[in-house]
Amino acid sequence: EVIKSSTQTVTDGSTTKITFDTEIFDTASAYDTSTSKFTVPSGQAGKYFIYSGLTHTSGTSGQISDCRTVIFKNGSQHKGAFLIFGGTTGSFLSLNTFSTIDLSVGDYIEIYGLVNVGSGTAQVGGDASDDRSYFGGYKIIE
């Protein structure tokens, strides 16, 4: 599992790769903090349960109109969770997504997020002390 240690400003309304810079554990050395990618290592192909939770924010006084947390496989959108509002809502929203994915050696997983704000600054929250945004996975079957 990996987390964001600090808040990442993203382009308002644009799907953006989220950077996770702190490993909590990585038993197969499959995650690279410099690229924010989980890559299936040699001999580890199989079905994986992948999960991510992002804290979408518009800063302390802004308003979010929609947000997304998306799992990408090999550079393409695989599965996501979306919240779209008719109006505006609060300044912080947590949104989780998860999927069981068949992965081959060399396949890679990345997490993307989108924050569309009515006001404020589009951000994905991060804090090393409370795991506001996280990404992880584990192999469930060969």
N, C-alpha and C positions, 0 to 999 in steps of 0.2 A: 504494500500500500504506500502511496505517496500523497503528500499534501502541498498546498501553497503556503509559503511562509509569509507572504505579503500580498497586498491587493494589486491586481493587474487592471490597468485602464484599457478598455477595448473601444473600438470604433462603434459609435452608436448605430444600432440596427444592422451590424455586419457580423456574420459568423466568423469567429476568431479562434485560433488555436490557443488553448489554455496551457500555461507552463506550470508544471508541478516540480518544485525544486528540492523537496525534502523527502528522502526515503524513510519510511517507518520500518519496513522490512522488505527484502527482495531475495528470497531463498535461491532463485535460479540466475541471479544477476542479469535479468531480462529487461530492466528499466534503465534508460539513459537519461539522467537529469539534464544533460546538455542539449538534447533534442526533444525531450518530453515525450518519448515513445517507449511503449512496451513492445518488444520484439521477441517472438517465440524462438527460443534457443534450440540448437541441434538436439535431437532426441526427445523433444518435448511437444510434438504435435498432438492434437486432441481437441476435445471440447472444453471450453473455458467459460466460467461465469465472470463477466466483466461488469463493473459497477462504477458509477461516479455521482458525486453530489457537488453542485456548485451553488454558492451563495451569490446571487445576482444583486447588485446594488446600484443605486443612482446617487450615491453620496448621502450625506446626513439629512438633506432637506429636499431631495429630488423625488420624482415620481416615475415608476416603471410602468410602461404600457404593455410590453410583452417580453418574454425571455425563453431561452431554450438551453438545454444541456444535451449534447449530441455525441454519440460514440462513432468514431470513424475507423474503418478497417481498410488498410492499404490505401489511404488517401481519399476514400469515398465514404459518404455518409452511410452508416449501417442502421442505426436506430437512435431515436431521440425522444425526449420529453419536452412538451411545449405548453406554455401558459400564455394565452392571448386574452386581453381584457377589453371590454367595450369602452372603458374609460381609463383612468389612471388609478394606480394603487399605491401601496406603501413604498418605502425606499429600500427595503431588503426582502428578498424572496429566495428561499432554498428550493432547489429543484433537483430531483434525483432521477437517474435512468440506469437501467441494467439490462443485460441480455446474455443468453447462452450462445456462444459463437464457436463454430468449427474452425480451428486455426491450424495451419501448416507451418513447418519450420520457415522462418523468415517473414511470415506475416507480421504486421505491426498494427498496434492500436494507439489512437490518439483521442483526446477529448477536446471538443470545441464548445464554445458557448456563444450565445447572442443575448445582448441586453438592448432593448429599445426603450429609451427614456422619453417621457413627456417633458421632463425638466431634470436638471442635474447632470452628472457625469456617469456614463456607462462604465461599470466596473464589475469584475468578479473578485469577491472578497477572499482574502487570505490572511491567516494569522497562525503562527507556529504553536501558539498555546491552546487553540480551541478547534483546530481541524475544520474550519469553515468550508473549505473546498478540498475534495479528495478524489482519488482515482485508484482503483485496484482491480485485482482479478485473481482467480485461482483455477487450476486445472481440475476438472471434475471426472474426466474419463479419457481413455486412450482413443 
